[in-house]
Amino acid sequence: MTKKKQSASSLDDENIAKGTEKIFERSSGFLVLGLTGRTGSGCSTVAELLCKSSFQELQWRALPNPPTNHEDRKDRIVEHWLKERWTKFRKIQVSQVILSFALEADPDEFTAQFRSKPPSKLRAALEEAHHAASKSLKTLSHVSTAARDAIIDADKFYFNTLPNLATELKDFLSLSAYTALFQQLGDNVRRSGSPLKKEIDPENLFAIPRRIEKLIELGQRSNELTSTICHYFVIDAIRHPYEIHYLREKINRLFIIAVTTDEESRQHRLLHRAVLKSSEIKALDDKEYPKNKRNLTGYDQFVSQNIQDCISAADIYISNIGYGSELTDLHDLTRNLCRYIALAQHPGLVTPTPEERCMQAAFAVRLNSGCISRQVGAVITDETFSIKAVGWNDVPLGQVPCLLRYSHDLYTKQKDYEAFSKFELTDKEFREKGLGAIPAVASKREEIHGRHITYCFKSVYNELVGEKNQVHTRSLHAEENAFLQISKSGGQGISAGFLFSTASPCELCAKKAYQLGISRVYYIDPYPGISASHIFGAGKNPPDVILFSGVIGRAYHQLYEPIMPYKDEMATLLLQQPLPTM
């Protein structure tokens, strides 16, 4: 071969390799991780890990050599990948976003919200920040056309000045007072667009996520001016489900990570590390994670924090159990976090865990539920993670789920007799007192914009008789349904098997799981009752109750589905013919 042909061939090979890297550039060049979880779960710890400058700064555990199992092999692949490609994230803290709104208001009105008068030094810092906030807001409103110096100044204000000022405020107010104040200010921003006003303006419901979106745009523009190739951001922490939905629509490369922990670890951290009092923790929990969400009425349901629904909406779950001071705690947290960053950069780099595969199945089948309150999925496997049955919360076979019932049919001549029970059709007290408002509501077609009117039987009946009894639900629970599917199809042993639930078993389902010999229960959202401590916490052979860690939903496909077959990728990068197929 002549030198000219060799040169042309080398150039062609080089272009092929560059083309391969270009294909993956979209995945690796821009990434936003939104954190969610209860205070004390570890969102701030995760954000701190993501802001490390290099992979070597992380507490990555030493891997056995040679590896002893598949998970060690996956970790080795992730380690090799991230040593070459770790990218520092820029942090956007939601409480500081709320602070940016407060600084745009009159300083006297803002400091009037404090329990005591701020010292002169802090007062002067707030005055100075007020002027900088007004100036930076103008830049934020026109990021794409703003001048270089304006971009640099605004970036410095939002990513440096604000965090420092927030720390000063936290030291002055105390952590509990700071948290309570900014929860209130955040509710006001969602309600009115201003942290100091409570007048309702629906146009400002998404004021906070809109600003987060603009801050990401500002950060990208600033990175470009400093020749930063990758644009990585972490949002700490989103605690409103509608804000998650908004950001998902606006940001394509967004993954929501729920940082979860057991209650013992969370309480210990808040008591001993955050130094909160028990009364302060209770007030915090009542605000963030109310036991009865129905206590939120009117417009409050749109503006108040709802972490339970945020956790349900997450793409990735990372369990952060422990008190956080031991290195082993951060080793596990770091290992999980690094795996998902590597997968976000290179989808399909490693395969799912058995736990992820089974929970993804539970997540998928939950959509079959016709319950209008909540959709739950469950999967039962043997001890090798082989799926034996699936279930979802729904009415018994042959009955009509609540979602498909049209309440107006109860009051027309052409009644849908199959959809309603004899009790619902004939009981006078239930129809007059329980369902009395339905005919009037059904007539307001303009207000419901094409939606059909249905109702939750359990809620209506419990209110009618003055009870709070889950026995009156029309649906089987997801776990219960999965157990029954096995016996319905002829039956097979599931002793020592595993149960996966997208929620967690109630007391009744927990007893059934115990009786069937289930050895592990994987769950996402803890049940508010006493099933874990009372049912699973008794007897000789209780199952292990495990908080799920992994990827589910749309992210399961986004992270684990390869962009191109790995064999083809290797062939193009190694500049050779396709690898042989065995």
C-alpha positions in Angstrom: 0.0 0.0 0.0 1.4 3.4 -0.9 1.9 6.2 1.7 -0.9 8.2 0.1 -3.4 5.4 0.5 -2.2 4.7 4.0 -2.6 8.4 4.9 -6.2 8.4 3.4 -7.0 5.2 5.3 -5.7 6.7 8.6 -7.7 9.9 8.1 -10.8 7.8 7.4 -10.2 5.7 10.6 -9.7 8.9 12.6 -13.0 10.4 11.3 -14.8 7.2 12.2 -13.5 7.3 15.7 -14.4 11.0 16.0 -17.9 10.2 14.7 -18.3 7.6 17.4 -17.4 10.1 20.1 -19.8 12.6 18.5 -22.6 10.2 18.8 -22.1 10.0 22.6 -21.4 13.7 23.0 -25.1 14.4 23.4 -25.3 12.1 26.4 -22.1 13.2 28.1 -22.1 17.0 27.4 -25.1 18.1 29.4 -26.7 16.6 32.5 -29.0 17.8 35.2 -29.7 15.8 38.4 -32.6 16.9 40.5 -32.5 15.6 44.1 -35.5 15.0 46.3 -36.0 13.5 49.7 -36.9 14.4 53.3 -34.7 16.7 55.3 -32.1 14.4 56.9 -32.2 11.8 54.1 -28.9 13.0 52.6 -29.7 15.2 49.6 -27.1 17.8 50.6 -24.5 15.0 51.1 -25.2 13.8 47.6 -24.9 17.3 46.2 -21.5 17.7 47.9 -20.2 14.5 46.4 -21.3 15.7 42.9 -19.4 18.9 43.4 -16.1 17.2 43.9 -13.5 18.4 41.4 -12.1 14.9 40.6 -12.9 11.3 40.9 -10.0 10.8 43.2 -11.7 13.0 45.8 -14.6 10.6 46.1 -14.7 7.9 48.7 -14.6 5.0 46.2 -14.2 1.7 47.8 -11.3 -0.6 46.9 -12.5 -3.4 44.7 -11.4 -7.0 45.1 -9.0 -8.2 42.4 -10.1 -10.3 40.8 -13.8 -9.4 41.2 -15.9 -11.9 43.1 -19.4 -11.2 41.5 -21.1 -9.3 38.7 -21.7 -6.2 40.8 -17.9 -5.9 41.5 -17.3 -6.3 37.7 -19.8 -3.5 37.0 -18.1 -1.3 39.6 -14.7 -1.9 37.9 -16.2 -0.8 34.5 -17.6 2.3 36.2 -14.4 3.1 37.9 -12.3 2.9 34.7 -14.9 5.1 32.9 -15.2 7.9 35.5 -11.5 8.1 36.2 -11.3 9.4 32.6 -14.5 11.4 32.5 -15.6 12.7 35.9 -17.1 16.2 35.7 -17.7 18.5 38.5 -21.4 19.6 39.0 -22.5 23.1 39.7 -25.0 23.3 42.5 -28.4 25.1 42.4 -29.9 25.0 45.9 -33.7 25.6 45.9 -33.6 27.5 49.2 -31.1 29.9 47.6 -33.3 30.3 44.6 -36.1 31.3 47.0 -33.5 33.7 48.7 -32.9 35.3 45.3 -36.7 36.2 45.2 -36.5 37.6 48.7 -33.5 39.8 48.0 -35.4 41.4 45.1 -37.9 42.6 47.6 -37.5 45.6 50.0 -34.7 44.7 52.6 -36.8 46.0 55.5 -39.8 43.9 54.5 -37.5 40.8 54.2 -35.8 41.3 57.5 -39.2 41.9 59.2 -39.7 38.1 58.7 -36.8 37.3 61.0 -37.4 36.6 64.7 -34.8 39.1 65.7 -33.1 42.1 64.2 -30.0 41.1 62.1 -26.6 42.4 63.1 -25.3 45.4 61.2 -22.8 43.4 59.2 -25.5 41.0 58.0 -27.8 43.9 57.3 -25.2 45.6 55.2 -24.6 42.3 53.3 -28.4 42.0 52.6 -28.5 45.6 51.3 -25.6 45.0 49.0 -27.1 41.7 47.8 -30.5 43.5 47.1 -28.8 45.8 44.6 -26.9 42.9 43.0 -30.1 40.8 42.8 -31.9 43.5 40.9 -29.0 43.9 38.5 -28.6 40.1 38.0 -32.3 39.6 37.4 -32.1 41.8 34.3 -29.3 39.6 33.0 -31.2 36.4 33.9 -34.2 37.7 31.9 -32.1 38.0 28.7 -29.4 35.4 29.1 -29.0 34.6 25.4 -28.3 38.3 24.4 -26.6 39.6 27.6 -23.0 40.9 27.4 -20.1 38.9 28.6 -19.4 41.0 31.7 -23.1 40.9 32.7 -23.1 37.1 32.4 -19.9 36.7 34.5 -21.3 39.1 37.2 -24.7 37.4 37.3 -23.1 34.0 37.5 -20.9 35.1 40.4 -24.0 36.5 42.2 -26.2 33.4 41.8 -23.5 30.7 42.2 -21.1 32.4 44.8 -22.7 35.3 46.6 -26.0 33.6 47.2 -24.6 30.5 48.8 -22.3 32.5 51.1 -25.2 34.8 52.2 -27.4 31.8 52.8 -24.8 30.3 55.1 -24.7 33.6 57.1 -28.4 33.7 57.4 -28.5 30.0 58.5 -25.9 30.8 61.2 -27.9 33.8 62.4 -31.4 32.3 62.3 -30.6 28.6 63.3 -31.2 25.7 61.0 -34.7 25.0 62.1 -35.8 28.7 61.9 -34.1 29.1 58.5 -35.8 26.0 57.2 -39.3 27.0 58.5 -38.9 30.6 57.1 -37.8 29.5 53.6 -40.6 26.9 53.4 -43.0 29.7 54.1 -41.3 32.0 51.6 -41.3 29.2 49.0 -45.0 28.7 49.4 -45.6 32.4 49.0 -43.5 32.5 45.8 -45.6 29.6 44.3 -48.8 31.4 45.5 -48.1 34.9 44.4 -44.7 35.2 42.7 -43.4 37.1 45.7 -41.9 35.6 48.9 -43.6 38.3 51.0 -47.1 38.2 49.5 -49.9 35.6 49.9 -52.4 36.8 47.2 -53.1 34.0 44.8 -51.8 34.4 41.2 -51.9 31.0 39.3 -49.5 32.5 36.7 -46.7 32.3 39.3 -47.3 28.6 40.3 -44.1 27.7 38.4 -42.0 30.7 39.4 -39.4 28.7 41.2 -38.7 26.0 38.4 -38.8 28.8 35.8 -35.9 30.5 37.7 -34.1 27.2 38.0 -34.4 26.8 34.3 -32.9 30.2 33.7 -30.1 29.6 36.2 -29.1 26.5 34.2 -29.1 28.6 31.0 -27.0 31.2 32.8 -24.6 28.5 34.0 -24.3 27.1 30.5 -23.6 30.5 29.0 -21.0 31.2 31.6 -19.3 27.8 31.1 -19.1 28.5 27.3 -17.4 31.8 28.0 -14.8 30.0 30.1 -14.4 27.2 27.5 -16.0 24.6 29.8 -17.1 21.7 27.6 -19.5 19.8 29.8 -22.5 21.4 31.5 -23.4 19.5 34.7 -25.9 20.8 37.3 -27.4 19.4 40.5 -30.6 20.8 42.0 -30.7 20.5 45.8 -33.5 19.8 46.5 -36.9 19.7 44.8 -39.8 19.1 47.2 -42.8 19.9 45.0 -44.1 17.3 42.5 -45.5 19.9 40.0 -42.1 21.5 39.8 -40.6 18.1 38.9 -43.1 17.8 36.1 -42.4 21.3 34.8 -38.6 20.8 34.8 -39.0 17.4 33.0 -40.9 19.1 30.2 -38.3 21.8 29.9 -35.0 19.9 30.4 -34.5 16.8 28.3 -31.4 15.5 30.2 -32.9 15.7 33.6 -33.0 12.7 36.1 -34.7 13.0 39.4 -32.9 11.2 42.2 -34.8 10.3 45.4 -32.3 10.0 48.3 -34.0 7.8 50.9 -33.2 6.5 54.3 -34.7 4.6 57.2 -36.4 6.6 59.9 -33.8 5.7 62.6 -31.0 7.1 60.5 -32.9 10.2 59.6 -33.9 10.9 63.2 -30.3 10.4 64.4 -28.9 12.8 61.9 -31.4 15.5 62.7 -30.9 15.1 66.4 -27.2 14.8 66.6 -25.8 16.4 63.4 -28.3 19.1 62.6 -28.9 19.5 66.4 -32.7 19.9 66.1 -35.1 19.3 69.0 -37.7 16.6 68.8 -40.4 19.3 68.6 -38.6 20.9 65.7 -38.3 17.6 63.9 -42.1 17.0 64.4 -42.9 20.4 63.0 -40.6 19.8 60.0 -42.2 16.4 59.3 -45.7 17.8 59.6 -44.8 20.3 56.9 -42.8 18.1 54.5 -44.5 14.7 54.9 -47.9 15.0 56.5 -49.6 11.7 57.5 -52.8 12.9 55.9 -52.3 14.8 52.7 -56.1 15.5 52.6 -55.4 18.1 55.3 -54.1 20.3 52.5 -57.2 22.0 51.0 -57.9 24.7 48.5 -54.9 26.3 46.8 -52.5 25.1 49.5 -52.4 21.7 47.8 -50.7 23.4 44.8 -48.1 25.4 46.8 -47.1 23.3 49.8 -44.3 20.8 49.8 -45.3 17.2 49.0 -42.2 15.0 49.3 -44.2 11.8 49.2 -45.3 12.5 45.6 -41.8 13.7 44.7 -40.4 10.4 45.8 -43.0 8.5 43.8 -42.1 10.6 40.7 -38.3 9.9 40.9 -36.3 8.1 38.2 -33.5 6.9 40.5 -33.6 5.8 44.1 -30.4 5.9 46.2 -30.6 4.4 49.7 -28.5 6.3 52.2 -28.9 4.3 55.4 -26.5 4.9 58.3 -25.5 7.9 60.4 -23.2 9.3 57.7 -20.0 9.6 59.7 -18.7 6.2 58.9 -16.8 5.8 55.7 -18.7 2.7 54.7 -21.9 4.7 54.5 -20.5 7.1 51.9 -18.8 4.2 50.1 -22.2 2.7 49.2 -23.7 6.1 48.4 -20.7 7.0 46.2 -20.8 3.6 44.4 -24.5 4.0 43.5 -24.2 7.6 42.5 -21.2 7.0 40.3 -22.9 4.1 38.5 -25.8 6.3 37.4 -23.6 9.2 36.3 -21.6 6.7 34.2 -24.8 5.4 32.7 -26.1 8.9 32.0 -22.8 9.6 30.1 -22.8 6.2 28.3 -26.2 4.4 28.3 -25.8 0.6 28.5 -22.3 0.7 29.9 -23.4 -1.9 32.5 -26.6 -4.0 32.9 -29.4 -3.6 35.5 -29.2 -5.3 38.8 -31.7 -8.1 39.5 -33.5 -5.8 42.0 -33.9 -3.1 39.3 -35.2 -5.6 36.8 -37.9 -6.8 39.2 -38.9 -3.3 40.5 -39.2 -2.1 36.9 -41.7 -4.8 36.3 -43.7 -3.7 39.4 -43.5 -0.1 38.2 -44.8 -1.1 34.8 -47.7 -3.2 36.0 -48.9 -0.5 38.4 -50.2 1.5 35.4 -52.9 -1.2 35.0 -54.5 0.1 38.2 -57.9 1.8 37.8 -57.6 3.3 41.3 -58.2 7.1 41.3 -56.2 7.6 44.5 -52.9 5.9 43.9 -51.4 3.3 41.5 -49.3 0.6 43.1 -47.5 -2.4 41.5 -46.1 -5.6 43.1 -43.9 -8.5 41.9 -43.2 -11.9 43.5 -40.1 -13.8 42.7 -38.3 -16.9 43.9 -34.9 -16.6 45.6 -33.1 -16.3 42.3 -35.2 -13.2 41.2 -37.2 -15.2 38.7 -40.7 -13.5 38.5 -43.6 -15.8 39.5 -46.5 -13.3 39.7 -47.4 -9.7 39.3 -50.2 -7.6 40.8 -51.6 -4.1 41.0 -54.2 -2.4 43.2 -57.5 -2.9 41.4 -61.1 -4.2 41.9 -61.7 -8.0 41.7 -61.9 -9.5 38.2 -65.4 -8.8 36.7 -65.9 -5.5 38.5 -65.4 -2.1 37.0 -62.5 0.0 38.4 -63.3 3.5 39.8 -61.4 5.3 36.9 -63.8 3.8 34.3 -67.0 4.6 36.2 -69.1 7.6 35.3 -71.0 8.8 38.4 -73.7 10.4 36.3 -74.9 6.9 35.4 -76.2 6.6 38.9 -78.9 9.2 38.2 -79.9 8.4 34.6 -82.5 5.9 33.3 -79.8 4.2 31.3 -77.8 3.0 34.4 -74.5 1.2 34.0 -75.6 -1.7 36.3 -72.4 -3.6 35.9 -70.3 -0.6 37.1 -72.1 0.0 40.4 -73.0 -2.3 43.3 -76.5 -3.0 44.5 -75.6 -0.9 47.6 -74.6 2.1 45.6 -77.8 1.9 43.4 -80.3 1.3 46.2 -79.1 2.6 49.6 -81.0 5.8 50.2 -78.7 7.3 52.9 -75.6 6.7 50.8 -77.1 8.2 47.7 -78.6 11.3 49.4 -75.9 12.1 51.9 -72.8 10.5 50.5 -73.3 11.2 46.8 -75.6 14.2 47.2 -73.4 16.7 45.4 -72.6 14.5 42.4 -75.6 15.5 40.2 -74.8 19.2 40.6 -71.1 18.6 40.0 -71.8 16.5 36.9 -73.9 19.3 35.4 -70.9 21.8 35.5 -69.3 20.5 32.3 -67.6 23.7 31.4 -65.6 23.7 34.6 -64.3 20.1 34.3 -63.3 20.6 30.6 -64.3 17.3 29.3 -63.3 15.2 32.3 -65.7 12.5 33.5 -66.9 12.6 37.1 -66.1 9.6 39.3 -65.6 9.1 43.0 -63.7 7.0 45.6 -66.1 4.8 47.4 -63.9 4.3 50.4 -63.5 8.0 51.0 -67.2 8.8 50.6 -68.4 5.9 52.7 -65.9 6.4 55.5 -66.9 10.1 55.7 -70.5 9.1 55.8 -70.1 6.7 58.7 -67.4 8.6 60.5 -64.7 6.0 60.1 -61.2 5.6 58.7 -61.4 2.0 57.7 -59.4 0.6 54.7 -61.7 -2.4 54.6 -64.1 -0.4 52.6 -61.8 0.0 49.7 -63.2 -1.5 46.5 -59.7 -2.6 45.3 -57.4 -5.4 46.2 -54.0 -4.2 47.3 -51.2 -4.8 44.7 -49.3 -7.3 47.0 -52.5 -9.2 47.8 -53.4 -9.4 44.1 -50.0 -10.8 43.3 -50.3 -13.5 46.0 -53.7 -14.5 44.6 -52.5 -14.7 41.0 -50.2 -17.6 42.1 -53.0 -19.6 43.6 -55.5 -18.7 40.9 -53.1 -20.2 38.2 -52.6 -23.5 40.0 -50.2 -22.5 42.7 -46.5 -22.9 43.3 -44.2 -22.5 46.3 -42.8 -19.0 47.0 -41.3 -19.8 50.4 -38.0 -17.9 50.7 -39.0 -15.8 47.7 -38.9 -12.0 47.4 -41.7 -9.4 47.3 -41.2 -6.1 45.4 -43.7 -3.2 46.0 -43.7 0.3 44.5 -45.1 1.4 47.8 -44.7 -0.9 50.8 -47.1 -3.5 52.4 -49.8 -2.5 54.8 -50.5 -4.5 57.9 -52.8 -6.9 56.1 -50.5 -7.6 53.2 -47.5 -7.8 55.5 -49.2 -10.7 57.4 -49.9 -12.5 54.2 -46.3 -12.1 53.1 -45.1 -13.4 56.4 -47.4 -16.4 56.2 -46.2 -17.3 52.7 -42.6 -17.3 53.8 -41.4 -14.3 51.9 -37.8 -13.7 52.9 -37.2 -10.2 51.5 -39.5 -7.3 51.0 -38.2 -4.5 48.7 -40.1 -1.2 48.9 -39.9 2.4 47.7 -42.3 4.4 49.8 -42.7 3.5 53.5 -46.2 2.7 54.7 -47.4 5.2 57.3 -48.7 2.4 59.6 -46.9 0.0 61.8 -46.5 -3.0 59.5 -42.7 -2.8 59.4 -42.2 -2.6 63.2 -45.2 -4.6 64.3 -45.7 -7.4 61.7 -42.2 -7.7 60.2 -40.6 -7.0 63.5 -42.0 -10.0 65.3 -41.5 -13.8 65.3 -38.7 -16.2 64.5 -38.2 -15.8 60.8 -39.2 -12.2 59.8 -38.3 -11.1 56.2 -35.6 -8.6 55.6 -37.3 -5.3 54.7 -35.1 -3.5 52.2 -35.3 0.1 51.0 -34.9 -0.1 47.2 -32.0 1.4 45.4 -31.9 1.6 41.6 -33.5 2.9 38.4 -37.1 2.6 37.3 -39.6 4.1 34.9 -38.5 6.0 31.8 -34.9 6.3 33.2 -34.6 2.5 33.1 -34.7 2.6 29.3 -32.7 5.9 29.0 -29.8 4.6 31.1 -29.7 0.9 30.2 -30.6 0.9 26.5 -27.3 1.2 24.5 -27.0 3.9 21.8 -25.2 1.4 19.6 -24.1 -2.2 20.1 -21.0 -2.3 22.3 -19.2 -4.6 19.8 -19.7 -2.0 17.0 -18.6 0.8 19.3 -15.3 -1.0 20.1 -14.7 -1.8 16.4 -14.9 1.9 15.4 -12.8 3.1 18.3 -10.1 0.4 17.8 -10.1 1.2 14.0 -10.5 -2.4 12.9 -13.0 -4.7 11.3 -16.1 -5.7 13.3 -15.2 -8.1 16.2 -15.8 -11.7 15.4 -19.1 -13.3 16.5 -18.8 -16.6 18.3 
